[in-house]
Amino acid sequence: MYQAISSYLLTTPIFQTWGEPRRVLGRFLSIRPRDWNLPLAACKSVCGSEEPGIAAAAALACTQISIILVDDILDNDPRGEFQMIGAGQAANLASTFLSAGQLAILHSRASQEIKFNTLQVLNEMVQVVSYGQYLDMLTLQDEGTYWQIVESKSGVFFGSAIYMGALFGGASVRTAKALEGVGRLYGEMIQIHDDLHDTMERPANPDWIERRSPLPILFARLVDHPDRIRFMELYQNIAVDGALEEAQEIIIRCGAVSYCVHQLMGRLERSYEILDDLSLEKASTIRSLLDEVAAPIQKLLEVME
C-alpha cells in the first residue's frame, strides 16, 4: 500500500522538482500511518479490489500530512517538522501537500463525477477539521465541546476517508454516505481509545502535563463524585511524586473508564448495524478495522468481569 501511494505521488511534478516535499513524504512513509489504508479498505469493501482507490489514498495521505504539519505548530509539538525547519517553512509545506492532495484526485483515471464528488468532500473535510483545530486550542470546559471537537476532527476525517474510497470503488452516493457514517463512528472510537490509552499511560502523558482534558480526565473533572476535589488537586500538581498514580486510580474508581468503554462500544454496535444493512462485496475489510479498535476494550471488559 505505501509503495503504491508513494509511486503514485512521485510521478507528479511537485515531487519530482522539489526535494523538501519528497523528504517529508518519505518521513511519513517510514511511520506507515494506518489511516492511509481507509480509502483502500472502503474501495475493496464495495468492489473487491484496492487498486481503484490508490488515488484516493494518496489524496488522503497528502491531506493528512498537511493537517499534521499545521497541528504540530498549533500544539508546539516537540516532534513536529517545524522544530527543524521553522514554522514558516512548515506552513508553506502544508499548503503544498494540501494542493498535492487535490491534484492526486484530478490526475486519477476516475470519472469526472467521482472526481468532483471526491474533491467536494475532501475540501469540506479540511474546512471542518480546521474548525476543530480552532476549538481544540480553546480551554475545554464541557463535554458538549469535547464531542464537537471529536466530531470535527476525528469523525469527519475518518468519515471522509472512507467516503472517498467507496466512491472510487464505484459505490453509489447512498452507499458511500452510509459508509461515511461508519467512518465517523470509527474516528470517534479511535479518539476514545487514544484518550483512554494516553490518560492511563505512565509516566505522565503530555495531556496531564499540559493540563488538557481527554475524555477520562474531563469526566473526573466535571462529574460529581466523592473524589472530585482530590482529583482536581492532583490534576493541578501532577508532577508531584505519586500524584499520577493516585489520579489514575480515581479515574477508574469514579467511573470515567467505564463511561469511555460505554461510549466506544455503543459506537461499535451502531457501526455493525449500518454494515449489516449494506450489501457489500467485502464487508469484512471494514469490520476488521472496527474490531481492531474494539479488541483492547473487549479484553479490558473481560478482565473487569
C-alpha positions as CSV (number, residue, x, y, z in Angstrom):
1,M,0.0,0.0,0.0
2,Y,2.7,2.5,1.0
3,Q,4.8,1.8,-2.1
4,A,1.7,2.2,-4.3
5,I,0.9,5.6,-2.7
6,S,4.5,6.7,-3.0
7,S,4.8,5.7,-6.6
8,Y,1.6,7.5,-7.5
9,L,2.6,10.7,-5.8
10,L,6.2,10.7,-7.0
11,T,5.0,10.9,-10.7
12,T,3.5,14.4,-10.1
13,P,5.6,17.4,-10.9
14,I,6.0,18.9,-7.4
15,F,7.6,15.8,-6.0
16,Q,9.9,15.5,-9.0
17,T,11.2,19.0,-8.9
18,W,11.3,19.9,-5.2
19,G,13.2,17.8,-2.6
20,E,11.5,19.0,0.6
21,P,8.1,17.5,-0.2
22,R,9.8,14.3,-1.1
23,R,11.7,14.3,2.1
24,V,8.7,14.9,4.3
25,L,6.7,12.3,2.4
26,G,9.5,9.8,3.0
27,R,9.4,10.6,6.7
28,F,5.7,9.9,6.9
29,L,6.0,6.8,4.8
30,S,8.6,5.4,7.3
31,I,5.9,5.8,10.0
32,R,3.4,3.8,7.9
33,P,0.3,5.6,9.0
34,R,-2.6,3.2,9.4
35,D,-5.1,5.8,8.4
36,W,-3.9,5.8,4.8
37,N,-5.5,2.3,4.4
38,L,-9.0,3.6,5.0
39,P,-9.8,4.6,1.4
40,L,-8.4,1.3,0.2
41,A,-10.4,-0.7,2.7
42,A,-13.6,1.1,1.7
43,C,-12.8,0.6,-2.0
44,K,-12.2,-3.1,-1.5
45,S,-15.4,-3.4,0.5
46,V,-17.6,-2.3,-2.4
47,C,-15.7,-3.7,-5.5
48,G,-13.4,-6.4,-4.1
49,S,-10.2,-4.6,-5.1
50,E,-8.0,-1.9,-3.5
51,E,-6.4,-0.8,-6.8
52,P,-9.0,1.8,-7.9
53,G,-8.7,3.5,-4.5
54,I,-4.9,4.3,-4.8
55,A,-5.6,7.9,-5.9
56,A,-8.0,8.5,-3.0
57,A,-5.5,7.0,-0.6
58,A,-2.7,9.3,-2.0
59,A,-5.0,12.3,-1.6
60,L,-5.8,11.4,1.9
61,A,-2.1,10.9,2.7
62,C,-1.2,14.4,1.4
63,T,-4.2,16.0,3.2
64,Q,-3.3,14.3,6.5
65,I,0.4,15.4,6.2
66,S,-0.8,19.0,5.6
67,I,-3.1,18.8,8.7
68,I,-0.4,17.4,10.9
69,L,2.2,20.0,9.8
70,V,-0.2,22.7,11.0
71,D,-1.5,20.9,14.0
72,D,2.1,20.4,15.3
73,I,2.7,24.1,15.1
74,L,-0.5,24.8,17.0
75,D,0.3,22.3,19.7
76,N,4.0,23.2,19.8
77,D,4.7,19.5,19.4
78,P,8.4,18.8,20.1
79,R,8.4,16.1,17.4
80,G,6.9,18.5,14.8
81,E,8.6,19.2,11.4
82,F,8.5,22.9,12.2
83,Q,11.0,22.3,15.0
84,M,13.6,21.5,12.4
85,I,12.7,23.8,9.5
86,G,10.8,26.6,11.2
87,A,7.0,27.4,11.4
88,G,7.0,29.4,8.2
89,Q,8.6,26.7,6.1
90,A,6.3,24.0,7.7
91,A,3.2,26.1,6.9
92,N,4.4,26.5,3.4
93,L,4.9,22.8,3.0
94,A,1.4,22.2,4.5
95,S,0.0,24.3,1.6
96,T,2.0,22.3,-0.8
97,F,0.7,19.0,0.4
98,L,-2.9,20.3,0.5
99,S,-2.6,21.2,-3.1
100,A,-0.9,17.8,-3.9
101,G,-3.9,16.0,-2.4
102,Q,-6.3,17.9,-4.7
103,L,-4.1,17.1,-7.8
104,A,-3.9,13.4,-6.8
105,I,-7.7,13.3,-7.4
106,L,-7.7,15.3,-10.6
107,H,-4.9,13.3,-12.1
108,S,-6.7,10.0,-11.5
109,R,-8.5,7.9,-14.0
110,A,-11.8,8.2,-12.3
111,S,-14.8,9.7,-14.0
112,Q,-15.5,13.5,-13.8
113,E,-18.4,12.8,-11.4
114,I,-16.3,10.8,-9.0
115,K,-13.5,13.4,-9.1
116,F,-16.0,16.2,-8.4
117,N,-17.7,14.5,-5.5
118,T,-14.4,13.4,-4.0
119,L,-12.9,16.9,-4.2
120,Q,-16.0,18.3,-2.6
121,V,-15.9,16.0,0.4
122,L,-12.1,16.5,0.7
123,N,-12.4,20.3,0.8
124,E,-15.3,20.1,3.2
125,M,-13.3,17.8,5.4
126,V,-10.3,20.3,5.5
127,Q,-12.7,23.1,6.5
128,V,-14.3,21.2,9.3
129,V,-11.0,19.9,10.6
130,S,-9.6,23.4,10.7
131,Y,-12.6,24.5,12.8
132,G,-12.0,21.5,15.1
133,Q,-8.3,22.6,15.4
134,Y,-9.5,26.1,16.4
135,L,-11.8,24.7,19.0
136,D,-9.1,22.4,20.3
137,M,-6.9,25.4,21.1
138,L,-9.5,26.8,23.4
139,T,-9.8,25.8,27.1
140,L,-12.2,22.8,27.2
141,Q,-14.9,23.4,29.8
142,D,-17.7,21.0,29.0
143,E,-18.5,17.6,27.4
144,G,-20.5,19.1,24.6
145,T,-17.5,21.0,23.3
146,Y,-15.4,17.8,23.7
147,W,-17.7,15.9,21.4
148,Q,-17.9,18.8,18.9
149,I,-14.1,18.7,18.7
150,V,-14.0,14.9,18.2
151,E,-16.7,15.0,15.5
152,S,-15.0,17.9,13.8
153,K,-11.5,16.4,13.7
154,S,-11.5,12.6,14.0
155,G,-15.1,11.9,12.9
156,V,-15.0,14.0,9.8
157,F,-11.5,12.9,8.8
158,F,-12.2,9.2,9.0
159,G,-15.7,9.5,7.6
160,S,-14.4,11.4,4.5
161,A,-11.5,8.9,4.0
162,I,-14.0,6.0,3.8
163,Y,-16.4,8.0,1.7
164,M,-13.7,8.8,-0.9
165,G,-12.6,5.2,-1.1
166,A,-16.1,4.0,-1.6
167,L,-16.7,6.4,-4.4
168,F,-13.5,5.3,-6.2
169,G,-14.7,1.7,-5.7
170,G,-17.8,2.5,-7.7
171,A,-20.3,2.7,-4.8
172,S,-23.5,4.7,-5.2
173,V,-23.7,8.0,-3.3
174,R,-26.2,6.4,-0.9
175,T,-23.8,3.5,-0.1
176,A,-20.8,5.9,0.2
177,K,-22.8,8.1,2.6
178,A,-23.7,5.1,4.7
179,L,-20.1,4.1,4.9
180,E,-19.1,7.6,5.7
181,G,-21.3,7.3,8.8
182,V,-19.4,4.2,9.8
183,G,-16.1,6.1,9.2
184,R,-17.3,8.9,11.5
185,L,-18.1,6.4,14.3
186,Y,-14.8,4.7,13.7
187,G,-13.0,8.0,14.0
188,E,-14.8,8.7,17.3
189,M,-13.9,5.3,18.5
190,I,-10.2,5.9,17.7
191,Q,-10.3,9.1,19.7
192,I,-11.9,7.5,22.7
193,H,-9.4,4.6,22.6
194,D,-6.5,7.0,22.3
195,D,-7.8,9.1,25.2
196,L,-8.0,6.1,27.4
197,H,-4.5,4.9,26.5
198,D,-3.0,8.4,26.9
199,T,-4.7,9.0,30.3
200,M,-3.6,5.7,31.8
201,E,-0.1,5.8,30.4
202,R,3.0,6.0,32.7
203,P,5.0,8.2,33.0
204,A,2.6,11.1,32.6
205,N,1.4,11.7,29.1
206,P,1.6,15.4,27.8
207,D,-2.2,15.6,28.3
208,W,-1.5,15.5,32.0
209,I,1.5,17.8,32.0
210,E,-0.2,20.4,29.8
211,R,-3.5,20.1,31.6
212,R,-5.5,19.0,28.7
213,S,-8.8,17.2,29.1
214,P,-9.2,13.9,27.2
215,L,-12.4,12.2,27.9
216,P,-11.5,10.3,31.1
217,I,-9.9,13.4,32.7
218,L,-12.8,15.5,31.6
219,F,-15.2,13.1,33.2
220,A,-13.3,13.1,36.5
221,R,-13.1,16.9,36.4
222,L,-16.8,17.6,35.7
223,V,-18.9,14.7,37.2
224,D,-19.9,15.0,40.8
225,H,-18.2,12.1,42.6
226,P,-16.6,11.8,46.1
227,D,-13.0,12.2,44.9
228,R,-13.6,15.1,42.6
229,I,-11.9,17.7,44.8
230,R,-8.9,15.5,45.5
231,F,-8.7,14.7,41.7
232,M,-8.5,18.5,40.9
233,E,-5.7,18.9,43.4
234,L,-3.8,16.1,41.8
235,Y,-4.6,17.3,38.3
236,Q,-3.1,20.7,39.1
237,N,0.1,19.2,40.6
238,I,0.6,16.0,38.5
239,A,4.4,16.2,38.7
240,V,4.4,15.6,42.5
241,D,5.5,12.0,43.4
242,G,2.6,9.6,43.4
243,A,0.1,12.2,42.0
244,L,-0.3,10.5,38.6
245,E,-0.9,7.0,40.1
246,E,-3.5,8.3,42.6
247,A,-5.2,10.4,39.9
248,Q,-5.4,7.3,37.6
249,E,-6.9,5.3,40.4
250,I,-9.6,7.9,40.9
251,I,-10.3,7.9,37.2
252,I,-11.0,4.1,37.4
253,R,-13.0,4.4,40.7
254,C,-15.2,7.4,39.7
255,G,-16.5,5.6,36.6
256,A,-14.5,7.5,33.9
257,V,-13.1,4.4,32.3
258,S,-16.5,2.7,32.3
259,Y,-18.0,5.7,30.7
260,C,-15.4,5.7,27.9
261,V,-15.9,2.0,27.3
262,H,-19.7,2.5,27.1
263,Q,-19.3,5.3,24.6
264,L,-16.9,3.3,22.5
265,M,-19.0,0.1,22.5
266,G,-22.1,2.0,21.6
267,R,-20.5,3.3,18.5
268,L,-19.2,-0.2,17.6
269,E,-22.7,-1.6,17.8
270,R,-24.1,1.2,15.6
271,S,-21.3,0.7,13.1
272,Y,-22.2,-3.0,12.8
273,E,-25.8,-2.2,12.3
274,I,-25.0,0.1,9.4
275,L,-22.8,-2.6,7.8
276,D,-25.4,-5.2,8.2
277,D,-27.9,-3.1,6.2
278,L,-25.5,-2.7,3.3
279,S,-24.8,-5.4,0.6
280,L,-21.1,-5.1,0.3
281,E,-18.8,-7.4,-1.6
282,K,-16.2,-7.4,1.1
283,A,-17.8,-6.0,4.3
284,S,-15.1,-7.8,6.3
285,T,-12.5,-5.3,5.3
286,I,-14.4,-2.5,7.2
287,R,-15.5,-4.8,10.0
288,S,-11.9,-5.8,10.7
289,L,-10.9,-2.1,11.2
290,L,-13.7,-1.8,13.8
291,D,-12.7,-5.0,15.5
292,E,-9.1,-3.8,15.8
293,V,-10.1,-0.8,17.8
294,A,-12.6,-2.6,20.0
295,A,-10.3,-5.6,20.8
296,P,-8.3,-4.0,23.6
297,I,-11.5,-2.7,25.2
298,Q,-13.2,-6.0,25.0
299,K,-10.2,-7.6,26.7
300,L,-10.5,-4.9,29.4
301,L,-14.1,-5.8,29.9
302,E,-13.3,-9.5,30.3
303,V,-10.7,-8.7,32.9
304,M,-13.1,-6.4,34.8
305,E,-15.7,-9.2,34.8
